[in-house]
Amino acid sequence: MTSRDDATRSARAQLAALATDDGLRDLWRDARPPVDPEAARAAAVLVLFGVLDGLPSGHEAQAAAVSRDLDVLLLARADTLRSHAGQIAFPGGRLEPGDADLVAAALREAREETGLDPAGVDVLGELDPIPLAYSRHLVTPVLGWWTRPSPVRAVDVAESSAVFRTPVADLLDPGNRRTTVLRRDGEEWRGPGFLVTSGGADRLVWGFTAMVLDAMFEALAWTEPWDRGREIDLAA
């Protein structure tokens, strides 16, 4: 049986290797239409994994690298925002003039949004930027490992309503997987979805965040078979 420490080391090593895996580029290209890199705005998100300091998952993942207490940091955007109100997201935002690079932007945004101490984050690398045609952004996921976790919270309630650490095993649990369906103006979009519970609230991870997690789990061979026919209709 794999020990927790062995699983933790394996998860960290696999995530670090993922940052140099060229195979992810095709996944991003298929997931979103291309945008003009000259016109797109650069942004970055921090995809931060670590070991839970709270309740571990009740689901035993099939992947040996996924212990019950491996987690990822997420936040819920405020319901009052004009864009993506209420959605679950990674900490992150646009590259600002004072940022040295995209890694610096991801860490700065994470500190501003969640209060985490960037000194406790070991940056494992960057994935290829993901083009978002609708908002004209090129978003770079920055993979991080929490070597010295610090307390997190919703620093600015006008921006985020909650910040929480979600067990990866809960996300992989087939019972928590859904296909999201968004219908608008005669068109239909389908994508991955994850049901999570945090602070007594049931939440749906969908859209960009779910796409990134789904693609990563597939590339890491962590995904467990799930019923893609279980759908959730999203309001337009």
C-alpha positions as CSV (number, residue, x, y, z in Angstrom):
1,M,0.0,0.0,0.0
2,T,1.3,3.5,-0.9
3,S,1.9,5.6,2.2
4,R,0.7,9.2,2.5
5,D,4.3,10.5,2.2
6,D,5.0,8.4,-0.8
7,A,1.7,9.6,-2.5
8,T,2.6,13.2,-1.7
9,R,6.0,12.9,-3.2
10,S,4.6,11.2,-6.3
11,A,1.8,13.8,-6.8
12,R,4.3,16.6,-6.5
13,A,6.7,14.9,-9.0
14,Q,3.9,14.2,-11.5
15,L,2.7,17.8,-11.3
16,A,6.2,19.1,-11.9
17,A,6.6,16.8,-14.9
18,L,3.3,18.0,-16.3
19,A,4.7,21.6,-16.6
20,T,7.0,20.3,-19.3
21,D,4.6,18.0,-21.1
22,D,4.1,19.1,-24.7
23,G,1.0,16.9,-24.9
24,L,-1.0,19.5,-23.1
25,R,-0.7,22.0,-25.9
26,D,-3.1,20.0,-28.1
27,L,-5.7,19.8,-25.3
28,W,-5.7,23.6,-24.9
29,R,-5.9,24.2,-28.6
30,D,-8.9,21.9,-28.9
31,A,-10.6,23.4,-25.9
32,R,-10.8,27.0,-27.0
33,P,-10.7,28.8,-30.4
34,P,-7.5,30.7,-31.0
35,V,-7.1,34.4,-30.4
36,D,-4.8,37.0,-31.9
37,P,-1.8,37.0,-29.5
38,E,-1.1,40.6,-30.4
39,A,-4.6,41.7,-29.3
40,A,-5.0,39.3,-26.4
41,R,-4.4,40.4,-22.8
42,A,-2.0,38.2,-20.8
43,A,-3.2,36.7,-17.5
44,A,-2.2,34.0,-15.1
45,V,-3.9,31.8,-12.6
46,L,-2.2,29.9,-9.7
47,V,-3.2,26.2,-9.6
48,L,-1.9,25.4,-6.2
49,F,-1.8,21.9,-4.8
50,G,-0.9,20.8,-1.2
51,V,-1.8,18.7,1.7
52,L,-5.1,19.5,3.5
53,D,-5.0,20.9,7.0
54,G,-8.7,20.1,7.4
55,L,-11.0,17.1,6.8
56,P,-9.7,14.7,4.1
57,S,-11.8,13.2,1.4
58,G,-14.0,10.3,2.1
59,H,-13.3,8.9,-1.4
60,E,-10.3,6.7,-2.0
61,A,-8.9,7.7,-5.4
62,Q,-7.8,5.0,-7.9
63,A,-4.5,6.9,-8.7
64,A,-1.8,6.0,-6.2
65,A,-0.5,9.5,-6.2
66,V,-3.8,11.0,-4.9
67,S,-4.0,10.6,-1.2
68,R,-7.2,11.5,0.7
69,D,-5.7,14.8,1.8
70,L,-4.2,16.1,-1.5
71,D,-6.0,19.3,-2.3
72,V,-6.2,22.3,-4.6
73,L,-7.0,25.9,-3.7
74,L,-10.2,27.4,-5.2
75,L,-12.3,30.5,-4.6
76,A,-15.9,31.6,-5.3
77,R,-16.2,34.8,-7.1
78,A,-18.6,37.4,-5.6
79,D,-22.2,37.3,-6.8
80,T,-22.1,41.0,-7.4
81,L,-19.4,40.9,-10.1
82,R,-20.4,41.8,-13.6
83,S,-18.3,39.0,-15.1
84,H,-18.4,35.4,-14.0
85,A,-20.3,36.2,-10.9
86,G,-20.5,33.4,-8.4
87,Q,-18.3,31.0,-10.4
88,I,-15.5,28.9,-8.8
89,A,-12.1,29.9,-10.0
90,F,-8.4,29.7,-9.3
91,P,-6.7,32.8,-7.8
92,G,-5.3,34.9,-10.6
93,G,-5.8,37.8,-12.9
94,R,-4.1,40.0,-15.6
95,L,-0.5,40.7,-15.9
96,E,0.2,44.2,-14.5
97,P,3.0,46.6,-15.4
98,G,4.7,46.0,-12.0
99,D,4.8,42.2,-12.5
100,A,8.2,40.7,-13.4
101,D,6.5,37.9,-15.3
102,L,3.4,35.7,-15.4
103,V,4.5,33.7,-12.3
104,A,4.8,36.9,-10.3
105,A,1.4,38.0,-11.5
106,A,-0.2,34.7,-10.4
107,L,1.4,34.9,-7.0
108,R,0.5,38.5,-6.5
109,E,-3.1,37.9,-7.4
110,A,-3.3,34.9,-5.1
111,R,-1.9,36.9,-2.2
112,E,-4.3,39.8,-2.9
113,E,-7.3,37.5,-3.2
114,T,-6.7,34.8,-0.6
115,G,-4.1,36.3,1.8
116,L,-1.7,33.4,1.2
117,D,2.1,33.9,1.8
118,P,3.8,33.4,-1.6
119,A,7.0,32.5,0.2
120,G,5.4,29.2,1.1
121,V,4.7,28.3,-2.5
122,D,7.1,26.3,-4.6
123,V,6.5,27.1,-8.3
124,L,6.6,23.9,-10.3
125,G,6.4,25.5,-13.7
126,E,3.9,26.9,-16.2
127,L,1.5,25.2,-18.6
128,D,1.0,26.6,-22.1
129,P,-1.3,29.7,-22.2
130,I,-4.9,29.0,-22.9
131,P,-6.6,31.3,-25.4
132,L,-10.1,32.6,-24.4
133,A,-11.7,34.1,-27.4
134,Y,-14.7,35.6,-25.7
135,S,-12.7,37.8,-23.3
136,R,-9.6,38.0,-25.5
137,H,-7.2,36.7,-22.9
138,L,-4.3,34.4,-23.0
139,V,-4.3,32.7,-19.5
140,T,-1.2,30.9,-18.3
141,P,-1.8,28.3,-15.5
142,V,1.1,28.4,-13.0
143,L,1.4,25.1,-11.2
144,G,2.4,25.4,-7.5
145,W,3.0,23.2,-4.5
146,W,2.3,24.5,-1.0
147,T,5.4,23.7,1.0
148,R,4.4,25.9,3.9
149,P,0.7,26.5,3.9
150,S,-0.6,29.7,5.3
151,P,-4.1,30.7,6.3
152,V,-6.4,31.8,3.5
153,R,-9.7,33.8,3.4
154,A,-11.7,36.0,1.1
155,V,-9.6,39.2,1.4
156,D,-12.0,41.4,-0.6
157,V,-15.6,40.3,-0.3
158,A,-16.4,42.5,-3.3
159,E,-14.2,40.2,-5.4
160,S,-14.6,36.8,-3.7
161,S,-17.3,35.3,-1.4
162,A,-15.2,32.3,-0.2
163,V,-11.8,30.7,-0.4
164,F,-11.4,27.0,0.2
165,R,-9.2,24.0,-0.2
166,T,-10.8,21.1,-2.0
167,P,-9.6,17.5,-1.8
168,V,-8.6,16.3,-5.2
169,A,-10.1,12.9,-4.5
170,D,-13.5,14.6,-4.1
171,L,-13.1,16.1,-7.6
172,L,-12.1,12.7,-9.0
173,D,-15.0,10.9,-7.3
174,P,-17.3,9.7,-10.2
175,G,-20.3,10.6,-8.1
176,N,-19.2,14.3,-8.2
177,R,-18.6,14.5,-12.0
178,R,-21.1,16.1,-14.4
179,T,-21.4,17.3,-17.9
180,T,-22.4,20.9,-18.0
181,V,-24.7,22.2,-20.8
182,L,-25.1,25.9,-21.6
183,R,-27.6,26.9,-24.3
184,R,-27.6,30.4,-25.6
185,D,-28.8,32.1,-28.8
186,G,-29.5,28.7,-30.5
187,E,-26.0,27.4,-29.7
188,E,-25.0,24.7,-27.1
189,W,-21.7,24.3,-25.2
190,R,-20.8,21.2,-23.2
191,G,-18.0,20.9,-20.8
192,P,-16.8,19.1,-17.6
193,G,-18.2,19.9,-14.2
194,F,-17.4,19.0,-10.6
195,L,-19.6,19.1,-7.6
196,V,-17.9,20.2,-4.4
197,T,-19.0,21.0,-0.9
198,S,-17.2,23.7,1.2
199,G,-18.3,25.4,4.4
200,G,-21.6,23.6,4.2
201,A,-22.3,25.0,0.7
202,D,-22.7,22.9,-2.4
203,R,-20.8,24.4,-5.4
204,L,-20.4,23.6,-9.0
205,V,-17.0,23.9,-10.7
206,W,-17.5,24.5,-14.4
207,G,-16.2,26.6,-17.3
208,F,-12.5,27.5,-17.5
209,T,-11.6,26.2,-14.1
210,A,-13.3,22.8,-14.7
211,M,-11.7,22.6,-18.2
212,V,-8.2,23.1,-16.7
213,L,-8.7,20.5,-13.9
214,D,-10.3,18.0,-16.3
215,A,-7.4,18.3,-18.8
216,M,-4.8,18.0,-16.0
217,F,-6.4,15.0,-14.5
218,E,-6.6,13.3,-17.9
219,A,-2.9,14.1,-18.6
220,L,-1.9,12.8,-15.2
221,A,-4.0,9.6,-15.6
222,W,-5.8,10.4,-12.4
223,T,-9.3,10.5,-14.0
224,E,-11.7,7.8,-12.9
225,P,-14.5,6.4,-15.2
226,W,-17.6,8.5,-14.8
227,D,-21.0,8.8,-16.4
228,R,-20.9,11.6,-18.9
229,G,-24.6,11.3,-19.5
230,R,-25.2,13.0,-16.1
231,E,-25.9,16.6,-17.1
232,I,-26.5,19.9,-15.5
233,D,-28.2,22.6,-17.5
234,L,-26.7,26.0,-16.8
235,A,-28.8,29.2,-17.0
236,A,-27.8,31.4,-20.0
